[in-house]
């Protein structure tokens, strides 16, 4: 265990560095995600169904490439080099999105730049994501009881970045004219802010990694491939040439089966194929002992069920963003007087000063350049925020808050994580005192059931609501808060579970498999989001286009056939000619749409709960 001199607030100093590095990376990711679907539909004029599919493909591939990044780190580069190169690629990707949004009027070039930017983000995340997560567990000795708490703290860093990101990137990127018309020329500034956040996180890690990212014995973590520091020494983390060839052939054949046999698009076929072939390749590794194989099977089962969780949860960046923009009353009509703004600014400044003094006091000898960068960046963000306040929202009497941008609602989940994570962690500790703390799998099952409850709440809230009506914003906020509780029961616990069950020589690769489940879930999230029913705005556009109520309702209900002229009008106005269909059943309205997620996550939660008892034995005490 680390000595007190090496700790900060009871944990290794390296945890704080990884916390802030991941915070900035998540700021970059969630800032871009908050405005991405809006950018596609508003600036590039892509319809919602196609935008949902692109969103699902992008977020799915973001969680597929950690397999590549984890393998390269385990075999060749080590964690540190992988994280730095991943950060550089993601910064370039965000900058290309900035260029895309700067040239949105040249739609062909803007679309090409968008895809190039997405490729940079996809591969960069693959090298970054699994490696920084695997390093958290290595800060602690085997059996150290602080690991679960460490991953919860680390998870707070993720969500601190996710909380700030939509507010900053949404503020700069999502703007509207006085009549409510979106202004697409502002999206570029949101993407640029995301780029700056990624640059900060990469520089921070590169400067201070040698000082703080060390084992309890003081040895550097992640400077060598994980195969060189495995628990069994003589064994290696790689596969034989025959295994690699067999894996590649299997991957291609399964992908072709999904594409040609089941009609999947190529990205979906690749993601689902990797989800089958890579876990099979690992579990068939002849170097695994029986206990290791049992524990890996538990990881696989848990990963399978979290697919259902994230497929429903990740509607935040797609269908729930459409819901916030189109069918949520986002008007506050608040006015904050100037004296309150100044008092709040002074209070915030005092808090930042206190936090800064505390951090720098504990981080004695922190690199001077790191301190300088923080001062410059915080000052620049403060100036930009003040300039925009004066330009857009400021009045002589104070700050008027009218319509909240749709992207802001994605911050609710993140701030709820920061506020509720200590409460959930304390709850587990309280149960532990009575020897009643559930194991990791039961916690994850509980997370799925709580997620289903959130969708029950919003489904009941929209029941009977007309197409042209808007619901209260508190309904959407309530859903996000409930989902946060479910997330805290599932996600940090899952990361800790992988850290405890994975053999050291395969730890980054198995984190890649864990994130592969997220890849499948995010692709599925995009596919499910495409089932989002027509909105009141689309219905009104149909009427403006000269399609009468009965005809349009008939088209939606598939009871009449539209004329070619009507179909052209529908296409020109990006209005769906038919209702989306789920397993042969039309999704008539939002009530039916949200019940899809109630059933998927609720049934998955119940099944995982029942399986948790026999699977506990296969964990061999590492629960």
N, C-alpha and C positions, 0 to 999 in steps of 0.2 A: 504494500500500500504506500502511496506517496506520502512523504513527510509533510507536516504542516507548512514548512517554508515553500514547498512547491505547489501549494494549493491556493485557491481563491474561493472563498465562501464554501469551503468543505469539499471542493472538487478540483481536479487537476487544472492548471491554467490552460492547458491545451483545449479543454472543453470550451472555454470562453472564445478562443481564437476560431475554433471550428463553428461555434455558435454564430459569430459575426460574419464569417465567410459564407456560411450557408444562408444567413439572413439576406445578404446582398444578392446572392444568386437567386433566391426565391423572389426578392424584390423585382429582379429583372424578368423572371419567368411570369409571375402573376401580374406584373404591370402590363406586359405585352398581352397576356391572355385576357385581361379585363376589357381591352378595346379591340381585340383581333376580329371577332365575329362582326362587331359593329363596323369596323373598317372595311371588311369584305362586302357587307350588304349596302353600306352607305356610299363609300368611295369607289369601290370596284364594281358596284351594281350586280353582285352575285346574289342569287335568290337564297332564301333561308335554308332550304333543303340541301343545296349544294354547299353552302357555307358550313352547315352542320357536319356534312361528310368530310370536308377539308379539315375542319377543326378536330374531328375524331381521328382522322388519319395522322395529323400532325402530333396531337397529344399521345396517340398510340405509339408512333415511332419514337417519340421522346423517351418512352419507357421501354422500348425494344432495344435500342442501342446500348443501354447499360450492360447487356450481355457481352458486347464487344469490348466496352471499356473495362468491365470487370475481368475479362479473360486477359486482355493486354496487361493490366496491372498485376494480375496474379503471375503471369508468365514472363513479362519483359520489362515494363517500365516502373512498376511500383505505384503506390497511391499518389505520391506527391507530384511526380511528373505528369501523371494522368490528369490530376485536378487542374494544374496550371494550363496545360494545353487545351483542356476542355473549356476553361474560362475564356481563353483567347478566342476559340472558335465561336463561343456564344456571343461574345462582344461584337465580333465581326457580323454574325447573323443579325443581331439587333440593329446594327448600323445599316445593313442592307435593307431592312424593313423601313428604316428612316428614309433611305433613298427612294424606296418604292412609294411611300406615302407622299414624298416630295414631288413625285412625277405621276400622281394618280390620274391626271387628265390624259396622259398617254397610256391608256389602259393595258395595251400589250406589253410594253416595257415594264410597267409597274407590276404586272402579274408575274413576269419572269423574275424580277428582283425579289418579289415576295417569296417565290419558291426557293430561290437561292438563299435568302435569309433563313427560311425554315430549315433548309438542309444544314446550314451552319449551326442552328440551334439544336437540331436533332442529334447530330454527331457530337457536338460540344457537351450536351447534357449527358450523353452516353459515357463519356470519359469522366465527367465530374461527379454525377449523382451517386453511383454505387461506391465510389472510393472514399468520399468524405463520410458517408454513413458508416462504412466498415471501420474507419479510424476511431470513431467514438468509443466503441467497445474495447479497442486495444489500449486505451488510456488507463484501463483498470486491470487489476490482477484477476485471474480466474477465480470465480466464486465471490467476487466483491459485490456486496448487496446494493451498492450505489448505482449499478448499471441501469436498472429500470428508471430511477430518478434522473440519471444522466441523459437517457434518451428522451425523457419527458421535457427536460430543460432544453435539449437540442431541438426538440419539436417546437418549443416556444420560439426559438430563433427563426425557424422556418416560417412560423405564422406571424412573427413580428414584421418580417419582410413582406409577407403576403397581405398584412393589414395596411402597411404604408403604401404599397405599390398601386392599388386601384385609385387611392385618393390622389397620389401625385400624378401618375400617368393618365388617369381619367380626367384630372383637373386640366392638365395641359392638352390632352388629346381629344376629349369628347366635349365639343362646344356646339351651341345652337344659336341661331339668329333669334331676333325678338319674336318672330312669329312661330318659333319652334322648329324651324327647318335646320337639319344637321349641317354643320360646316366641315366638310371633309378635309380642308387644307390644314386643320389643326392636328390631325392624327399623327403627323410626323413627329411633333414635339413629345408626344407620349412615348413613341418608340425610342426617341433619342434619350429620354430620361431612363428608360429601361437599359439602354446601352451603357450609360454612365454608371448605373448601379452595378452592372457586371464587371466593369473595369475596376471599380473600387474593391469589390470582393476578391478579385484575382490578385491585385497588387497587395492587399492586406495579407493574404495567405502567403504569397511569395516572400514577403519581407520577414515575417515572424515565425514561419514554420519551424525553422531550425531551433528556435529557443524553447518553444512550448509544446510542440507535437512530439512527445516522448513517452516511453513506457514508464511505469512506476520505478524501474531501475535506472531511468535516465537514458535509455537507448532510443535512437530516432525511430519513429514509426513511419512506414511507407516509403523509406528511401530506397528499398530493394524490393524486387518481386516477392509476393507473399509465399511463393513456393520455396524460397530460400530460408524462410523463418517458420515453416510449418511445424506442427507439433511432433511429427514423426521423423523429421530430419531427412532420412534417406528416401522418403516417398516424394513424388512430384505431383504437381497439380495439373499437368498436361495430359493430353490424350495421345494415344499412339496414332501413327499414320493411318492404319486401318480404321480406327475409330473415327478419325476426322473425315475420311472418305465416306464411310458408311453414314455418318451424320449428315454430310452434305447431300448425298444421294437421297436419304430419307427426307431431308428438308425440302428438296426440289419436288419429290414425288407427292408429298403431303400438300405442298403449296399448290401444285397443279390440280390435285384432287379438290381443294377448296375453290380454286378458280374455275375449272372446267366442269367439275361435278356438281358443285353447290352454287355456282354463280357469284362468288365473292369478287370484289374488286382486287387488284393485284396487291395493294397495300394490306388490305385485310387478310388476304391469303398468306402473305409473308408473315404477318404478326401471329396468326393462329397456328401456322405451321411451326414457327419457332417455339411457341408455347408448348407444343407436343414433343418436338424432336430434342430440344436442348435438355429439358429435365430427364428425358429417357437416356440421353447420352451420359449425363452425370451419374444417374443412379446405377448404371451398368458398369461404372468404373471398377475394375477388379481390385484396386488398392483399398477400397472402402471396407471397413470392418462391419460386423453385423450391427453394432450399436450406432455407428455413423450412418449406416443405411437406414435404420429405423428413424433416426432423428431427421434425416433429409426427407423421408416420406411425410413426416409430420409437417415440415416446412411446405411441402407440395400441397398437402390437403388444406392447410391454412391459406396458402396463396390462391387456391382455386376458389375458396369462398369469399375472399376479399374482392375478387372480380365483380361479384354481385354488388358489393358495397360501393366500389368506385364507379361502376357503370351508372349507378343512381346518383351518387354524390357529385360526380363531375358534370351533371347537368347545369351546374353553376355558371360555367363558361359558355353555355350554348342555350338550351331551351329556357332556363331560368333567366338568362339575360334578355332573351326575347320577351319573356313574360314581364320582366321589370320595365322594359322600354315601351311595350305596347299596351299592357293590360294592368298596370299598377299605377295608382294615383301617387305621383312622386312630388306633389306640390306641398311645401311646408309653409311658405309665406311668413317666415320669421324675420324679424329685424333685430339685430344685436347692436346695441349702442356702442359708440366708440370707446367709452370709458371701460366697458366690459371687455372689449377687444384688447385694450392696452393692459388691463389688469391680468387677463389671461396670458398675454404675451410675456409679461414680467414673471408670472408664476411658472410658465413653461421654461423660460430662460433660467430661472433659479433651479428647476428640476434638472435641466440639462447640465448646468454647472455642477450641481451636487453629484450627478451620475458620473460626469467626466472626472471630477476630482477623486471619486471613489475608485473608478476603474484604473486611472493612471497611478493612484497611490498603491494599489495592489499589484499593478504591473510595473514594478520598479525596473528601470533600465529599458523601458519600451523604446523601440526604434523611433528616433526623432522624426524621420520622414513620415512614419505612420501618423504621428501626432499632427504634423503639419498638414497631411492630406485630409485628415478628419476636419480640422479647423477650416481649411479652404472649401471643402465640399459642403459642409454644413452652412458656412457663410453664403456660398453661392446659391444653395437651395433656398435659404432664408430670403435672400435678395430677390430671387425669381418669384417666390411666393408673394412677397410684399408688392413687387411691381405688378403682378397679375391682379392682386387684390385691388390696387389703386386703379388699374386700367378697366377691369371688368365689373367688379362687385362693389367697389367702395362708393359711398355717398358722404355727404357732409354730416349726416346724422349717425351713420354707422354702416354695418354690413347687412345687406338684404339677401336672405336665402330663399330662393324661390323653388324652382324645380330641381330636384337632386338628379345628377346624371345616373343613368342605369348602371354604369360600371362601378359606382360607389358601393352598391349593395354587396359586391364580392368581398368587401372589407369586413362585413359583419362576422363571417365565419372566423376570419383570422384574429380579430380583436377578442372574439369570444374564446378562442383557444388560449390566448395570452392570459385572459382573466380567469378562465375555468380550469386550466391545466393544474395549478396548485391545489385547487379544490378536489379535483379527481384524484390527484396523487395522494392527498391527505386522506381521502376516503379509503383508498386501498390500504394505506398504513393503519387506519383505524380498524378495518376488517382483519388485518394481520394480527393485531393485538388479541383478537378473539379466535385466532386460528381459523378464520372464515374467509380469507381472501381467495377468490376463485383463481383457477389457473389461467394461463394466457389464452387458451382456446375458448374458454367460457366467456372471458372478457370480450373477445372478438365477436362471439355469437350475440352477446348483449349489445354490442355496437351496431350490428345489423338490425336488430329488433328496434332499437331507438331510431335508426334511420327510417325504418318503415313508419314509425309513429309520426315523424316529421311530415312525411308525404300524406298520411291520413289527415293531419291538421289542414294542410293546404288544399287537399281534395275536397274536404267538407266546406272549406272557405269559399271555393269557387263553384260549388254545386248550385245550379239554378241561376248563375250570373249570366247575363246576356252577352252576346258577342261584342256589342259596342260599349258595355259597361266596364268600369275599372274597379279593382279591389284595393283595399287599404294596404299601404306599404308595410304595416305592422304584421300582416299575414306572412309576407315574404321574410321579414326580419325574424319572426318566430320560427319559421322553418329552418333558417340558417343556424339559429341558436340551438335548436334541438339536434340538428345534424352535427353540430360541434361536439355535443356530449357523446354522440355515437362515435365520432371520429377519434376522440380521446380514449375511448374504450378499445379501439381497434388499431389505429395506425402506429403510435409509438410503441405499443405493446408488441405489434408485429415485427418492428425493427429490432426490438430487444430480443424477441424470440429467435430470429435468424442469427443474431450475434451469439446467442447462447448455444444454439444447436448445430451451427455450421462448423465443420472441420476447418482449422486455421488455413490450411493450404488451399481451400476452396471458398474462403469467406467472401471475397469480392465477387466471385462468379455466382455464388448463391444469392448474394444481394442483387445481382443482375437478374437472376431467375425471379426473385421476389418482385422486382420492378417490372419484369415481363408480365406478371399478372396485371399490373397497372396498365401496361400497354394494351392488353386484350380488353381491359375494362374501359379505357379511354376510347378505343376504336368502337366498342359496343355503345359507349355513351353518345358518340356522334351518330351512330345508326339509330339509336333510340330517340335522339333529339329530332331526327328527321321526321318522326311521327307527330311532331307538334302540330296541332290542328290550326286551321286558318283563324286569323285574328279579326277583331272588329275593324281594324284599319284596312285589311285586305277585303273584307266584306263591303266596306264603304267604297273602296276603289272599284269594285265590281259594279256597284250601282252607278258610279260616275262614268264608267265605261259604257253604260247603256244596257247593262244586263239587269233585268228586273228581279225582284225578290224571289218569285216562284222559280224562275229559270235557274238562278244561282243556287238556291236551296236544292233544286233538283240535281244540279251538277254535283253538289257536295254529297248528296245522298245516293248518287248513282241511279236515280230513277228515270232520268231522261238523258238523251244524248245531245251534247252541245254541237252547234253548227260550226263549220270551219271558221267563219267570221268571229264567232264568239270565242273559239279557242285561241285565235290570234290576239283578241283583246285580252284574254286571260294571260297569255304569255307575255304580252307587252307590259302588263301591269304586275308581272311576277305573282299572279294569283294561281294557286293550285286548282286544276280542273277536277280533281277527285280528292276525297278524304284519304289520309294515310291509313294503311291497313296493318294490323298486328295479329299474326297468326290467323289470317283469314277474316278477322273482325275489324270493321272500320272504327277509327278513333274519332268519335263524333264531336267531342268537346274536351275542355281542360280537365274536367272531373274524371273522365275515362282515361285520359293521358296520365294523370298523376297516380291513378290506381295501378297502372302497370308497374310502377316502382314500389308501391306498397307490397304487391304480391311477390315480386322478384326478391326483394331484400328480406321480407318477412319469412318466407318459406326457407330461404337460405340460412337465416339465423336459427330457425328451429332445428334444421338438419344438422348444422354445425354443433349446436348444443348437445344433441344426442350422440354425436360422434366423439365429442371431447373426452368422454370417460374412457373408452377403449384406447384412444390415442395418447392419453396421459401416460400409459404404461410404456409406450414406444419412445417417450422422451427420456427415459432412464434417469430420472431425477433432475434433469436440466430444465425444470419448468418455473 
